[in-house]
Amino acid sequence: MITIKPKNKEAIMEVIVNGKITTEDIEEFEMIFKEKKENYGKINLLMEVHEIQGYSMNAVMEDLKFSANHWKEFNKIAVITDKKWIGLGSKISNILPGVEVKHFDFDEKEKALYWLE
C-alpha cells in the first residue's frame, strides 16, 4: 500500500510504502504527482519504505512506465528505510542525470525533509 500524506511544503510529495503495492496505488500516486507538478514544477519526493510484500505485475509495469516518462520531473528524492537493498538502490539511481537521490535511516526523517527543502 502506498499512503500519500498531505505536506505543508507544496513542492514536496511525501509517501509511505508498507505492504502490497497495487495498480490502484500507482495510479493514485501518478494523479497526485501530476497535480503537484502542474502547480509547482519539479517535485521533491520523500519516500518512507517500511515493507514491500508484493508487487503485482500490473503495478510493476505501471511503475516502470511512470518512471521512464517522468524521471526528469523530480528534483530530489529522499528515501527513508532500514532496508539495505533499497538504500543501495538509491545510491545506484544517482547515475541518472538530473535527479539527486539520497538514503536516510528512519531516525533521520527531519534531516531528509531539510535536505529536500
C-alpha positions as CSV (number, residue, x, y, z in Angstrom):
1,M,0.0,0.0,0.0
2,I,1.2,3.5,-0.8
3,T,-0.1,6.2,1.5
4,I,0.3,9.8,0.3
5,K,0.5,12.3,3.2
6,P,-0.5,15.9,2.9
7,K,2.5,18.2,3.2
8,N,2.9,21.8,4.2
9,K,5.7,22.3,1.7
10,E,4.0,22.5,-1.7
11,A,6.8,21.1,-3.8
12,I,7.3,18.1,-1.5
13,M,5.3,14.9,-2.0
14,E,5.5,12.5,1.0
15,V,4.6,8.8,0.6
16,I,4.8,5.8,2.9
17,V,5.2,2.4,1.3
18,N,4.1,-0.5,3.5
19,G,2.7,-3.8,2.3
20,K,1.5,-4.8,-1.1
21,I,1.6,-2.2,-3.9
22,T,-1.2,-2.3,-6.3
23,T,-2.0,-0.8,-9.7
24,E,-4.5,1.5,-7.9
25,D,-1.8,2.7,-5.5
26,I,0.4,3.6,-8.5
27,E,-2.4,5.3,-10.3
28,E,-3.3,7.5,-7.2
29,F,0.4,8.4,-6.9
30,E,0.5,9.4,-10.6
31,M,-2.6,11.6,-10.3
32,I,-1.4,13.5,-7.2
33,F,2.1,13.8,-8.7
34,K,0.6,15.4,-11.9
35,E,-1.4,17.9,-9.9
36,K,1.6,18.9,-7.9
37,K,3.8,19.2,-11.0
38,E,1.3,21.4,-12.7
39,N,1.3,23.8,-9.7
40,Y,4.9,23.7,-8.6
41,G,7.1,22.4,-11.5
42,K,9.7,19.9,-10.4
43,I,8.8,17.8,-7.3
44,N,10.8,16.6,-4.4
45,L,9.8,13.2,-3.1
46,L,10.1,11.9,0.5
47,M,9.6,8.2,0.3
48,E,9.4,6.2,3.6
49,V,9.7,2.5,2.9
50,H,8.7,0.0,5.6
51,E,7.8,-3.3,3.9
52,I,7.1,-4.3,0.4
53,Q,5.2,-7.6,0.5
54,G,4.0,-7.9,-3.0
55,Y,4.1,-6.0,-6.2
56,S,1.5,-7.1,-8.8
57,M,2.8,-7.4,-12.3
58,N,0.4,-4.7,-13.5
59,A,1.8,-2.4,-10.7
60,V,5.4,-3.1,-11.8
61,M,4.5,-2.2,-15.4
62,E,2.7,1.0,-14.3
63,D,5.6,2.0,-12.1
64,L,8.2,1.4,-14.8
65,K,6.2,3.3,-17.4
66,F,5.7,6.2,-15.0
67,S,9.4,6.3,-14.0
68,A,10.5,6.3,-17.6
69,N,8.1,9.1,-18.6
70,H,8.6,11.4,-15.5
71,W,12.0,10.8,-14.1
72,K,13.2,14.3,-15.1
73,E,10.3,15.9,-13.4
74,F,11.7,15.1,-10.0
75,N,14.3,17.4,-8.4
76,K,15.3,15.4,-5.3
77,I,14.2,12.1,-3.8
78,A,14.8,11.2,-0.2
79,V,14.4,7.5,0.6
80,I,13.9,6.7,4.3
81,T,14.3,3.0,5.1
82,D,16.2,0.4,7.1
83,K,16.2,-2.0,4.1
84,K,19.8,-2.2,2.9
85,W,18.9,-3.2,-0.7
86,I,16.7,-0.1,-1.1
87,G,19.4,2.1,0.3
88,L,21.8,0.6,-2.2
89,G,19.3,1.2,-5.0
90,S,19.1,4.9,-4.1
91,K,22.9,5.2,-4.5
92,I,22.8,3.4,-7.9
93,S,20.0,5.7,-9.1
94,N,22.3,8.7,-8.7
95,I,23.9,7.8,-12.0
96,L,20.7,9.0,-13.7
97,P,21.1,12.6,-14.7
98,G,19.1,15.5,-13.3
99,V,17.8,13.9,-10.0
100,E,19.5,13.7,-6.7
101,V,18.6,10.6,-4.6
102,K,19.8,10.2,-1.0
103,H,19.2,7.4,1.6
104,F,18.2,8.2,5.2
105,D,17.5,6.0,8.2
106,F,14.1,6.2,10.0
107,D,15.5,8.4,12.7
108,E,16.7,10.9,10.2
109,K,13.3,12.0,8.8
110,E,13.8,15.6,9.8
111,K,17.2,15.6,8.2
112,A,15.6,14.2,5.0
113,L,12.9,16.9,5.0
114,Y,15.6,19.6,5.5
115,W,17.6,18.2,2.6
116,L,14.6,18.3,0.3
117,E,13.8,22.0,1.1
